[in-house]
Amino acid sequence: MQDNPKTCNFNTQKQINMETITLNLYKLSELSGKVQDKILDRYRDVMTDYQWWDFIYEDAQRIGVKISAFDIYYRTISIEYTENADVVAQNILKDWGEGTELNRLANDFLQHYAKLKELQTFDEYGYSEQDDDIDDAEKEFLHEIGEEFLSILTSDYEWRTSDEAIMEYLEDNQYMFTENGTQIQ
């Protein structure tokens, strides 16, 4: 008789010797400062190991700009308008509260933009001497928005990698550790 290749036979008559180990487990806050520091360093990127910036990108899209890249270490950001600059400013005033830097930038831009539009005159070819000034104002406004979003991204990253945020994350998710800092699930 030939063995069926899809069937496996196991000998299940093994004796299993089991030992019981007792471990004392601690919350992060219950450990010594030195062990806490070691754990915090080990989990420094626990809240940044995914695309944590998506919500900030969505905030930018809602007002009419698109962030395609940023680098908080080199302080660079790639941002462009998806709406006209004056529409972006109006959206900021609706979505961002008074007292925010974006709100202040939007107010300043709209006041400056209104003055430039008021002074705008056209020649017989439809060209206005103020067109360059308006373009410059729109570029400067976009630059300022980019700088502010870069600051928001930096602040968010710094919070996510702070001791306080990591401790809160580990406590909220009920991480437990041995006395020497080994995590036990």
C-alpha positions as CSV (number, residue, x, y, z in Angstrom):
1,M,0.0,0.0,0.0
2,Q,1.3,3.4,-1.0
3,D,1.3,6.4,1.5
4,N,-1.1,9.2,0.6
5,P,1.2,12.3,0.0
6,K,-1.4,14.6,1.5
7,T,-1.5,12.7,4.8
8,C,1.0,13.0,7.6
9,N,1.2,10.7,10.6
10,F,2.6,12.1,13.9
11,N,3.6,10.2,17.0
12,T,1.8,12.2,19.8
13,Q,2.9,10.2,22.7
14,K,5.6,12.7,23.9
15,Q,5.9,13.6,27.5
16,I,5.8,17.4,28.0
17,N,7.5,18.8,31.1
18,M,6.1,22.2,31.8
19,E,7.6,24.8,34.1
20,T,5.9,27.7,35.7
21,I,7.7,31.0,35.8
22,T,6.5,33.9,37.9
23,L,7.3,37.4,36.6
24,N,6.7,40.7,38.3
25,L,5.3,43.1,35.7
26,Y,5.3,46.9,36.0
27,K,3.8,49.8,34.2
28,L,6.3,52.2,32.8
29,S,5.7,54.7,35.6
30,E,6.5,52.1,38.3
31,L,10.0,51.5,37.0
32,S,13.2,53.3,38.0
33,G,14.2,56.4,36.1
34,K,17.1,54.7,34.3
35,V,14.9,51.8,33.1
36,Q,12.2,54.3,32.0
37,D,14.8,56.2,30.0
38,K,15.9,53.0,28.3
39,I,12.3,52.1,27.4
40,L,11.5,55.6,26.2
41,D,14.5,55.5,23.9
42,R,13.5,52.1,22.6
43,Y,10.0,53.3,21.8
44,R,11.0,56.8,20.5
45,D,9.4,56.2,17.1
46,V,6.4,54.3,18.2
47,M,4.0,57.1,17.0
48,T,6.0,58.1,13.9
49,D,6.6,54.7,12.2
50,Y,3.6,55.3,9.9
51,Q,2.4,58.3,7.8
52,W,1.6,60.4,10.9
53,W,1.4,63.5,8.8
54,D,-1.7,62.5,6.8
55,F,-4.0,64.6,8.9
56,I,-1.9,67.7,8.5
57,Y,-1.8,67.1,4.7
58,E,-5.6,66.8,4.8
59,D,-5.9,70.1,6.6
60,A,-3.8,71.7,3.9
61,Q,-6.0,70.2,1.2
62,R,-9.1,71.5,2.8
63,I,-7.9,75.1,2.6
64,G,-6.7,74.7,-1.0
65,V,-3.0,73.8,-0.9
66,K,-1.2,70.6,-1.5
67,I,1.9,69.5,0.4
68,S,3.8,66.9,-1.5
69,A,6.9,66.5,0.6
70,F,8.6,68.0,3.7
71,D,11.8,67.5,5.7
72,I,11.7,68.9,9.2
73,Y,15.5,68.4,9.7
74,Y,16.4,70.5,6.6
75,R,13.4,72.8,7.1
76,T,12.0,72.3,3.6
77,I,8.5,71.8,2.3
78,S,7.0,71.4,-1.2
79,I,3.7,73.1,-1.4
80,E,1.5,74.4,-4.2
81,Y,-1.9,76.1,-4.6
82,T,-4.9,73.9,-5.7
83,E,-7.2,77.0,-5.4
84,N,-6.6,80.7,-6.1
85,A,-4.7,82.4,-3.4
86,D,-7.7,84.6,-2.3
87,V,-9.9,81.5,-2.0
88,V,-7.2,79.8,0.1
89,A,-7.1,82.9,2.4
90,Q,-10.9,82.8,2.7
91,N,-10.8,79.0,3.5
92,I,-8.2,79.6,6.2
93,L,-10.4,82.3,7.8
94,K,-13.3,79.8,7.9
95,D,-11.3,76.8,9.1
96,W,-8.6,78.2,11.3
97,G,-9.4,80.0,14.5
98,E,-8.6,83.6,15.3
99,G,-5.2,83.8,17.0
100,T,-3.6,81.2,14.8
101,E,-0.7,82.1,12.7
102,L,-2.4,80.9,9.5
103,N,-5.4,83.1,10.3
104,R,-3.1,86.1,10.8
105,L,-1.3,85.4,7.5
106,A,-4.6,85.1,5.6
107,N,-5.9,88.4,7.0
108,D,-2.7,90.2,6.1
109,F,-2.7,88.7,2.6
110,L,-6.4,89.6,2.0
111,Q,-5.8,93.2,3.1
112,H,-2.7,93.5,0.9
113,Y,-4.4,91.8,-2.0
114,A,-7.4,94.1,-1.8
115,K,-5.2,97.1,-2.0
116,L,-3.3,95.8,-5.0
117,K,-6.6,94.9,-6.7
118,E,-7.9,98.4,-5.9
119,L,-4.9,100.0,-7.6
120,Q,-5.0,97.7,-10.6
121,T,-5.4,99.4,-13.9
122,F,-5.2,97.7,-17.4
123,D,-3.8,98.9,-20.6
124,E,-5.4,98.3,-24.0
125,Y,-3.8,94.8,-24.1
126,G,-5.2,93.7,-20.8
127,Y,-1.9,94.0,-19.0
128,S,-1.7,95.6,-15.6
129,E,1.5,96.9,-14.0
130,Q,0.1,95.4,-10.7
131,D,0.0,91.9,-12.1
132,D,3.7,91.3,-11.1
133,D,2.9,92.7,-7.6
134,I,-0.1,90.5,-7.2
135,D,1.9,87.4,-8.4
136,D,4.6,88.3,-5.9
137,A,2.1,88.7,-3.1
138,E,0.5,85.3,-4.0
139,K,4.0,83.6,-4.0
140,E,4.9,85.2,-0.7
141,F,1.6,84.1,0.8
142,L,2.2,80.5,-0.3
143,H,5.7,80.6,1.1
144,E,4.4,81.8,4.4
145,I,1.7,79.1,4.4
146,G,4.4,76.5,3.7
147,E,6.5,77.8,6.6
148,E,3.6,77.6,9.0
149,F,2.6,74.1,7.9
150,L,6.3,73.1,8.3
151,S,6.1,74.5,11.9
152,I,2.9,72.5,12.5
153,L,4.5,69.3,11.2
154,T,7.6,69.9,13.3
155,S,5.6,70.6,16.4
156,D,3.5,67.5,15.8
157,Y,6.6,65.3,15.3
158,E,8.3,66.7,18.4
159,W,5.2,65.9,20.5
160,R,4.9,62.4,19.1
161,T,8.6,61.7,20.0
162,S,8.5,63.4,23.4
163,D,8.8,61.4,26.7
164,E,5.4,62.6,27.8
165,A,3.6,61.4,24.6
166,I,5.4,58.0,24.6
167,M,4.7,57.4,28.3
168,E,1.0,58.2,27.6
169,Y,1.0,55.9,24.6
170,L,2.6,53.0,26.6
171,E,0.3,53.5,29.6
172,D,-2.9,53.8,27.4
173,N,-2.0,50.7,25.5
174,Q,-1.3,48.8,28.8
175,Y,2.3,47.9,28.0
176,M,3.9,46.0,30.8
177,F,7.6,45.5,31.6
178,T,9.9,43.5,33.7
179,E,12.0,45.3,36.3
180,N,14.9,45.5,33.8
181,G,12.7,47.0,31.0
182,T,11.8,43.9,28.9
183,Q,8.3,44.3,27.5
184,I,5.9,41.5,28.1
185,Q,2.7,41.2,26.1
